[in-house]
Amino acid sequence: FRSVTIREIAKAAGVSIGTIYNYYENLTDLFLDVFLKSAEEIEQLINNANQGETPSLSRLCSIYISYLNDNMTFFQMMGHFILGGDLAADAIEKLNRVMRLLMDRIEDAIASESGHAQPRMSAHALFCALNGVMISYARYPGRTSDEIRNHTLGLADIIAQIFKTGSTLE
């Protein structure tokens, strides 16, 4: 996605370049919109996992890692935006709003299964651990997609079990 142009997107979508610029000021705004819609999909998957009840940590981690495995462009966009994508103040607020909702879901799962003294910080730590799994293994050389999926899901389950133990942060 880093090298794609508005012209290429317009051609693939079967619309004019002007049509895209009617909705988006620039490529970053378009990518942010795609990213935000994908983040909302993750939240919906988490919300639907247990018919509105908070899913277990293991289930939440599995949903998140599965989504990233299936939507690598989303993962790459997240890395781009979080690692310093140049965003306007209103775009930052949109990004923060969606990320807070995701952290809320993770925090709910942590609070329901463990005794972490700082569930929000623990939610951030879990988010970092899961993204670290994907950074380390999502494109591991010489492995098939199925091998990568199985490995990343296995690591996510181990991470969920570690967070479930409820060790407290002082």
GUVEXLO-204297 format. One record per residue: residue number from 1; residue in three letters; chain; y, z negated, x negated of N, C-alpha, C in turn. Coordinates in pm, 1 decimal. Layout:
N
num residuo cadena n.yy n.zz n.xx ca.yy ca.zz ca.xx c.yy c.zz c.xx
NUM Ala A Y Z X Y Z X Y Z X
...
//
This chain:
170
num residuo cadena n.yy n.zz n.xx ca.yy ca.zz ca.xx c.yy c.zz c.xx
1 Phe A -120.4 0.0 -82.2 0.0 0.0 0.0 125.3 0.0 -85.6
2 Arg A 113.6 -39.2 -210.8 232.5 -47.8 -296.4 292.3 88.7 -330.2
3 Ser A 211.9 192.8 -322.5 263.0 323.8 -361.0 282.8 416.7 -241.9
4 Val A 257.2 369.7 -121.6 270.6 454.4 -4.2 419.2 474.1 29.3
5 Thr A 448.7 588.6 88.0 586.3 619.0 126.5 597.7 624.0 279.1
6 Ile A 720.2 613.9 326.3 746.5 627.1 471.0 697.8 763.7 518.0
7 Arg A 718.0 864.8 437.3 675.5 1000.2 473.1 523.9 1003.5 496.6
8 Glu A 447.7 941.2 409.3 301.2 939.5 423.9 258.5 861.7 547.9
9 Ile A 325.6 752.3 574.4 293.2 672.2 693.2 324.8 752.5 819.7
10 Ala A 440.9 816.6 821.8 479.6 896.9 938.3 379.0 1008.9 962.2
11 Lys A 337.1 1074.7 855.5 239.7 1183.5 868.3 107.0 1131.2 923.1
12 Ala A 59.0 1020.4 868.5 -68.0 963.3 914.2 -59.0 917.1 1059.7
13 Ala A 58.6 868.9 1100.3 77.0 821.0 1237.7 109.2 934.4 1334.8
14 Gly A 137.7 1051.6 1281.4 171.0 1165.0 1367.0 308.4 1153.3 1430.6
15 Val A 401.4 1090.1 1359.0 538.2 1075.6 1408.4 634.6 1121.4 1300.3
16 Ser A 759.7 1133.4 1338.0 859.8 1173.6 1239.8 904.8 1052.3 1158.3
17 Ile A 961.3 1080.3 1044.6 1016.3 974.3 960.1 1125.6 899.5 1037.0
18 Gly A 1205.5 974.1 1111.9 1313.2 913.9 1191.0 1261.3 813.1 1292.0
19 Thr A 1144.7 842.3 1348.9 1085.4 748.5 1445.2 1056.1 615.4 1378.7
20 Ile A 1001.8 619.2 1259.0 973.7 494.8 1187.6 1103.0 421.0 1157.4
21 Tyr A 1206.0 492.8 1115.0 1333.2 427.8 1083.9 1405.3 376.8 1209.8
22 Asn A 1365.4 425.1 1327.6 1419.0 367.6 1452.1 1370.2 224.0 1471.1
23 Tyr A 1253.7 193.3 1416.5 1193.6 61.4 1433.4 1206.5 -27.8 1309.9
24 Tyr A 1211.3 34.2 1193.1 1211.6 -42.5 1068.5 1321.4 6.6 976.6
25 Glu A 1392.5 -88.6 918.6 1500.4 -53.1 827.1 1447.1 2.4 695.6
26 Asn A 1330.8 -50.0 653.8 1273.7 -5.9 526.8 1122.5 -31.0 527.6
27 Leu A 1058.4 7.0 421.7 913.8 -6.8 408.8 870.5 -153.1 409.2
28 Thr A 948.8 -238.7 346.8 915.4 -381.4 343.8 909.8 -438.5 485.1
29 Asp A 1004.8 -402.2 569.7 1005.1 -450.7 708.2 881.5 -402.3 783.6
30 Leu A 842.3 -278.6 760.6 721.6 -226.1 824.3 598.8 -303.5 776.9
31 Phe A 586.6 -324.5 646.8 472.3 -398.5 592.8 470.8 -542.5 644.1
32 Leu A 588.2 -603.7 653.4 594.1 -740.2 704.7 544.2 -745.1 848.2
33 Asp A 582.8 -648.0 928.6 537.5 -644.4 1067.7 385.2 -631.1 1074.6
34 Val A 328.2 -544.2 993.3 181.7 -529.1 988.8 118.0 -659.8 943.8
35 Phe A 174.3 -721.3 842.9 122.9 -848.5 792.9 126.8 -955.7 901.9
36 Leu A 238.9 -966.4 972.1 253.8 -1068.8 1075.8 155.1 -1048.1 1189.8
37 Lys A 133.5 -924.3 1227.8 35.1 -895.8 1334.0 -105.2 -935.0 1288.7
38 Ser A -137.5 -909.6 1164.2 -268.0 -948.7 1111.2 -282.3 -1100.4 1105.7
39 Ala A -176.3 -1169.3 1065.4 -180.6 -1315.9 1062.0 -201.6 -1371.9 1202.2
40 Glu A -140.7 -1309.4 1300.9 -162.2 -1350.8 1439.5 -307.3 -1328.3 1481.4
41 Glu A -367.6 -1219.5 1432.5 -510.1 -1194.7 1460.7 -596.7 -1307.9 1405.2
42 Ile A -567.2 -1352.3 1284.7 -643.6 -1462.5 1225.1 -629.6 -1587.4 1311.1
43 Glu A -507.4 -1617.0 1351.9 -486.7 -1735.4 1434.7 -565.0 -1723.3 1566.0
44 Gln A -563.8 -1605.6 1626.5 -640.1 -1584.8 1750.8 -789.3 -1602.9 1727.3
45 Leu A -840.6 -1550.5 1616.8 -982.8 -1568.5 1585.1 -1017.4 -1716.4 1570.9
46 Ile A -929.8 -1789.7 1505.6 -952.1 -1933.1 1488.1 -944.9 -2004.1 1623.7
47 Asn A -843.9 -1969.6 1703.9 -828.1 -2031.9 1835.5 -946.0 -2000.4 1927.6
48 Asn A -998.8 -1879.7 1916.0 -1109.2 -1837.8 2003.2 -1245.9 -1883.0 1954.0
49 Ala A -1252.4 -1933.5 1834.1 -1381.5 -1968.2 1773.4 -1459.9 -2069.1 1855.7
50 Asn A -1392.3 -2164.3 1911.6 -1458.3 -2268.6 1990.4 -1392.3 -2282.6 2126.6
51 Gln A -1359.6 -2170.8 2189.3 -1294.8 -2168.3 2320.4 -1177.0 -2265.2 2327.7
52 Gly A -1088.6 -2254.8 2230.2 -967.8 -2335.3 2230.6 -980.2 -2468.9 2159.2
53 Glu A -1100.8 -2514.4 2135.0 -1119.8 -2638.2 2059.3 -1103.0 -2607.5 1910.6
54 Thr A -1069.5 -2708.3 1833.9 -1055.5 -2690.6 1690.1 -1191.9 -2659.9 1629.6
55 Pro A -1204.1 -2547.4 1557.5 -1333.1 -2516.8 1494.9 -1361.1 -2611.7 1378.8
56 Ser A -1486.2 -2622.4 1341.3 -1522.0 -2702.8 1224.7 -1457.0 -2641.7 1100.8
57 Leu A -1445.1 -2720.7 996.9 -1390.8 -2669.2 871.3 -1474.2 -2552.4 820.0
58 Ser A -1604.7 -2566.7 829.7 -1693.0 -2460.4 782.7 -1668.7 -2331.4 861.6
59 Arg A -1655.7 -2342.8 992.1 -1632.3 -2224.8 1076.9 -1495.0 -2165.3 1046.9
60 Leu A -1393.8 -2248.7 1034.2 -1259.8 -2200.3 1004.0 -1259.1 -2124.3 871.1
61 Cys A -1321.0 -2182.3 769.2 -1326.2 -2117.1 637.8 -1401.1 -1984.7 645.9
62 Ser A -1507.3 -1981.9 721.2 -1585.5 -1858.7 738.7 -1502.8 -1750.6 808.4
63 Ile A -1431.6 -1788.8 912.8 -1346.6 -1692.5 984.7 -1240.9 -1635.4 890.1
64 Tyr A -1175.9 -1721.8 815.8 -1068.1 -1678.5 727.6 -1120.0 -1585.6 617.7
65 Ile A -1226.1 -1625.5 550.5 -1280.9 -1543.6 441.5 -1338.2 -1412.9 495.4
66 Ser A -1401.6 -1416.8 610.2 -1452.7 -1292.8 671.1 -1338.3 -1197.7 701.4
67 Tyr A -1229.8 -1251.6 756.1 -1114.9 -1167.8 787.3 -1058.9 -1103.6 660.2
68 Leu A -1046.3 -1181.3 555.5 -993.9 -1125.2 431.2 -1087.7 -1019.7 373.6
69 Asn A -1218.0 -1043.5 381.5 -1313.1 -942.9 334.3 -1300.5 -812.6 413.4
70 Asp A -1275.0 -824.7 542.8 -1266.0 -706.7 629.6 -1128.2 -642.0 628.3
71 Asn A -1029.3 -711.9 578.2 -890.2 -664.4 583.6 -821.3 -685.9 449.0
72 Met A -871.9 -618.8 348.6 -821.2 -638.2 213.2 -672.8 -602.4 202.4
73 Thr A -625.4 -505.8 278.4 -483.8 -471.1 272.5 -398.1 -588.7 316.2
74 Phe A -443.5 -662.7 418.5 -371.3 -782.7 460.9 -363.1 -881.6 345.4
75 Phe A -474.9 -903.4 277.2 -478.1 -997.6 165.4 -381.4 -952.7 55.2
76 Gln A -379.6 -824.0 26.9 -289.0 -772.6 -74.9 -142.8 -789.4 -33.4
77 Met A -113.7 -765.9 95.4 23.0 -784.9 143.7 63.2 -931.8 135.4
78 Met A -27.9 -1019.9 170.1 1.4 -1162.5 162.8 36.2 -1199.4 19.3
79 Gly A -42.3 -1152.6 -74.8 -13.6 -1178.0 -215.3 122.5 -1124.4 -254.6
80 His A 153.1 -1006.1 -208.5 282.5 -943.9 -239.7 398.0 -1029.1 -185.9
81 Phe A 389.9 -1067.4 -60.1 499.7 -1143.6 0.5 509.8 -1283.8 -57.4
82 Ile A 397.6 -1348.9 -77.3 400.4 -1487.2 -126.2 437.7 -1493.9 -274.2
83 Leu A 398.7 -1391.3 -350.2 428.5 -1392.6 -493.7 563.9 -1332.4 -528.5
84 Gly A 646.4 -1312.1 -429.8 781.5 -1272.3 -463.5 828.0 -1142.7 -404.7
85 Gly A 773.1 -1105.1 -291.5 827.5 -989.2 -224.0 972.8 -1017.0 -189.8
86 Asp A 1056.9 -920.2 -206.7 1199.6 -936.6 -182.5 1224.1 -926.4 -32.2
87 Leu A 1245.0 -1041.2 31.7 1262.5 -1044.3 176.2 1399.8 -1099.0 212.8
88 Ala A 1454.7 -1045.7 320.0 1579.7 -1097.7 374.6 1552.8 -1232.2 441.2
89 Ala A 1657.8 -1308.3 465.9 1644.4 -1442.5 523.4 1570.1 -1440.1 656.7
90 Asp A 1599.7 -1343.6 744.9 1531.1 -1338.8 874.6 1383.2 -1304.5 857.2
91 Ala A 1351.2 -1222.5 759.9 1211.1 -1187.9 732.7 1136.6 -1309.2 677.2
92 Ile A 1202.7 -1386.5 593.3 1141.7 -1508.3 538.9 1109.9 -1605.0 652.4
93 Glu A 1202.2 -1617.3 747.6 1178.5 -1707.3 861.3 1059.9 -1659.7 944.4
94 Lys A 1046.9 -1529.2 966.2 930.5 -1475.5 1039.3 801.0 -1507.2 964.7
95 Leu A 802.0 -1484.5 834.9 684.5 -1513.2 752.2 650.5 -1662.5 758.7
96 Asn A 752.0 -1747.4 742.8 728.5 -1892.0 745.8 673.9 -1937.4 880.4
97 Arg A 723.6 -1882.2 989.3 677.6 -1920.8 1122.3 528.1 -1892.6 1138.6
98 Val A 486.1 -1775.8 1097.2 344.4 -1738.8 1109.6 258.6 -1821.7 1015.5
99 Met A 306.2 -1843.9 894.5 229.1 -1923.2 799.3 218.3 -2069.0 844.9
100 Arg A 323.7 -2121.5 907.6 316.9 -2258.9 960.7 209.6 -2270.5 1068.9
101 Leu A 200.2 -2168.8 1154.4 97.7 -2171.2 1260.1 -42.3 -2171.5 1199.5
102 Leu A -62.4 -2092.2 1096.3 -192.1 -2090.6 1029.2 -218.8 -2226.7 965.0
103 Met A -119.0 -2283.8 899.3 -136.3 -2416.7 839.5 -165.3 -2521.8 946.7
104 Asp A -102.8 -2507.1 1064.6 -131.3 -2599.9 1175.1 -279.4 -2596.0 1213.0
105 Arg A -337.3 -2475.6 1220.8 -479.1 -2462.4 1256.9 -568.0 -2526.2 1150.1
106 Ile A -533.4 -2501.5 1024.1 -611.7 -2559.1 914.5 -597.5 -2710.7 915.0
107 Glu A -475.9 -2759.2 934.5 -452.1 -2903.9 938.4 -529.6 -2968.8 1052.9
108 Asp A -532.1 -2904.5 1169.2 -608.5 -2957.4 1283.0 -755.6 -2973.5 1247.5
109 Ala A -811.7 -2873.1 1182.4 -953.5 -2879.0 1144.7 -978.2 -2990.6 1043.5
110 Ile A -889.7 -3004.9 948.3 -904.3 -3111.3 847.9 -892.9 -3247.8 913.8
111 Ala A -793.0 -3264.2 999.2 -771.6 -3392.9 1064.7 -888.4 -3430.1 1156.4
112 Ser A -953.0 -3330.8 1216.5 -1062.6 -3361.8 1309.4 -1193.2 -3396.0 1237.9
113 Glu A -1205.6 -3359.8 1111.0 -1333.7 -3380.1 1042.3 -1328.8 -3471.6 921.7
114 Ser A -1211.2 -3508.5 877.7 -1206.6 -3586.6 754.2 -1101.4 -3695.5 763.3
115 Gly A -1099.0 -3778.3 664.1 -1002.2 -3886.9 659.6 -893.3 -3863.2 558.1
116 His A -857.2 -3739.3 537.0 -752.6 -3710.4 439.2 -623.6 -3780.2 479.6
117 Ala A -565.0 -3851.7 387.6 -442.1 -3926.0 414.2 -322.9 -3832.9 434.4
118 Gln A -329.5 -3715.5 375.2 -220.1 -3618.8 385.9 -276.5 -3487.1 438.1
119 Pro A -301.6 -3477.0 567.8 -368.1 -3356.2 618.7 -289.9 -3226.5 595.1
120 Arg A -156.3 -3231.1 594.8 -79.9 -3107.5 572.7 -96.4 -3060.4 428.3
121 Met A -85.9 -3151.8 334.4 -105.9 -3114.9 194.5 -249.9 -3069.2 172.0
122 Ser A -343.2 -3133.5 239.9 -483.4 -3092.7 229.8 -502.4 -2952.8 287.6
123 Ala A -429.6 -2921.1 395.3 -435.5 -2786.4 454.1 -385.1 -2683.0 353.2
124 His A -277.5 -2715.8 284.6 -224.9 -2624.9 182.0 -326.7 -2607.6 68.9
125 Ala A -389.5 -2716.9 29.4 -488.9 -2710.0 -78.2 -608.7 -2624.7 -35.8
126 Leu A -653.0 -2640.2 87.8 -765.1 -2559.8 137.2 -727.5 -2412.0 141.8
127 Phe A -608.6 -2382.2 189.8 -558.5 -2244.8 193.7 -557.6 -2184.7 53.1
128 Cys A -509.5 -2261.2 -43.4 -507.2 -2214.2 -182.9 -648.2 -2192.0 -236.1
129 Ala A -739.1 -2282.8 -204.6 -876.7 -2270.2 -252.9 -942.6 -2144.6 -195.7
130 Leu A -922.6 -2118.8 -67.6 -984.2 -2000.9 -5.5 -925.2 -1871.7 -61.7
131 Asn A -794.1 -1869.9 -80.0 -733.0 -1750.9 -138.8 -776.1 -1733.1 -283.4
132 Gly A -799.1 -1843.2 -353.4 -849.4 -1835.8 -490.1 -987.8 -1773.2 -496.7
133 Val A -1070.3 -1802.4 -398.2 -1202.6 -1738.7 -389.8 -1186.2 -1587.4 -382.6
134 Met A -1094.1 -1543.4 -298.5 -1075.2 -1399.4 -282.0 -1013.1 -1336.1 -406.7
135 Ile A -921.2 -1406.2 -470.8 -862.7 -1353.6 -594.1 -972.1 -1335.8 -699.3
136 Ser A -1062.5 -1432.1 -705.1 -1166.4 -1431.1 -807.3 -1278.7 -1332.3 -780.5
137 Tyr A -1313.3 -1310.5 -652.7 -1435.8 -1235.3 -624.3 -1422.7 -1116.2 -530.1
138 Ala A -1309.2 -1094.3 -467.4 -1298.2 -989.3 -365.2 -1327.3 -849.3 -417.9
139 Arg A -1298.0 -824.9 -540.3 -1320.0 -691.9 -599.7 -1404.6 -702.8 -726.5
140 Tyr A -1496.1 -797.0 -726.3 -1573.8 -823.2 -847.2 -1651.2 -697.8 -888.8
141 Pro A -1635.3 -655.8 -1015.4 -1698.5 -531.9 -1061.5 -1851.0 -538.1 -1054.5
142 Gly A -1909.8 -428.2 -1014.0 -2055.0 -415.2 -1013.3 -2123.5 -479.6 -894.7
143 Arg A -2047.9 -530.6 -799.9 -2105.7 -594.7 -682.3 -2078.1 -509.5 -558.9
144 Thr A -2175.0 -508.1 -468.0 -2156.2 -435.5 -342.8 -2070.0 -518.9 -248.6
145 Ser A -2020.2 -456.0 -145.8 -1941.0 -527.4 -45.2 -2020.9 -640.2 17.9
146 Asp A -2148.6 -615.4 45.1 -2233.0 -719.8 104.7 -2252.5 -836.7 8.7
147 Glu A -2273.1 -807.3 -119.3 -2287.4 -915.3 -217.4 -2159.6 -997.9 -227.6
148 Ile A -2046.3 -929.5 -227.1 -1918.1 -998.7 -234.4 -1897.7 -1083.9 -109.3
149 Arg A -1925.2 -1028.5 6.5 -1910.5 -1103.0 132.2 -1998.3 -1227.9 130.1
150 Asn A -2123.8 -1213.1 95.9 -2216.1 -1326.7 94.1 -2170.4 -1433.7 -5.4
151 His A -2123.9 -1389.0 -120.9 -2080.7 -1484.3 -223.5 -1953.9 -1558.1 -178.9
152 Thr A -1855.4 -1484.8 -128.6 -1730.2 -1548.3 -87.9 -1752.0 -1641.1 31.8
153 Leu A -1840.2 -1603.3 123.0 -1870.1 -1691.5 236.3 -1944.0 -1816.8 189.3
154 Gly A -2033.2 -1801.9 92.9 -2102.4 -1917.9 37.3 -2006.3 -2013.5 -30.8
155 Leu A -1912.2 -1958.4 -105.6 -1810.9 -2042.3 -170.5 -1721.4 -2109.8 -66.8
156 Ala A -1685.9 -2037.0 38.9 -1603.8 -2096.1 145.1 -1674.4 -2213.6 210.2
157 Asp A -1805.4 -2202.6 228.7 -1880.7 -2312.3 288.3 -1881.8 -2434.8 196.0
158 Ile A -1896.7 -2411.0 66.7 -1892.6 -2522.6 -29.4 -1754.8 -2589.4 -26.1
159 Ile A -1651.1 -2509.6 -23.4 -1515.2 -2564.2 -17.9 -1495.8 -2644.7 110.2
160 Ala A -1544.6 -2593.2 222.1 -1534.1 -2666.7 349.0 -1603.3 -2802.2 338.5
161 Gln A -1720.7 -2804.7 277.9 -1794.6 -2931.3 263.5 -1719.0 -3030.3 175.1
162 Ile A -1656.0 -2980.2 70.3 -1577.0 -3066.7 -17.3 -1459.4 -3126.7 59.5
163 Phe A -1390.0 -3045.9 136.7 -1275.1 -3095.4 212.5 -1318.9 -3187.3 326.1
164 Lys A -1438.3 -3167.2 374.8 -1489.4 -3248.6 485.2 -1522.4 -3390.7 440.4
165 Thr A -1548.0 -3411.5 312.6 -1587.9 -3543.3 266.1 -1483.1 -3648.8 293.4
166 Gly A -1358.5 -3605.0 307.9 -1255.7 -3699.1 349.4 -1199.4 -3785.3 239.2
167 Ser A -1216.5 -3744.1 115.7 -1153.3 -3823.0 10.0 -1002.9 -3821.8 33.8
168 Thr A -941.3 -3933.7 16.0 -798.9 -3944.9 48.3 -714.1 -3921.8 -75.2
169 Leu A -598.5 -3868.8 -50.5 -498.7 -3849.6 -155.1 -401.8 -3965.1 -147.9
170 Glu A -368.5 -4021.1 -258.0 -276.7 -4135.2 -259.1 -138.1 -4088.8 -291.4
//
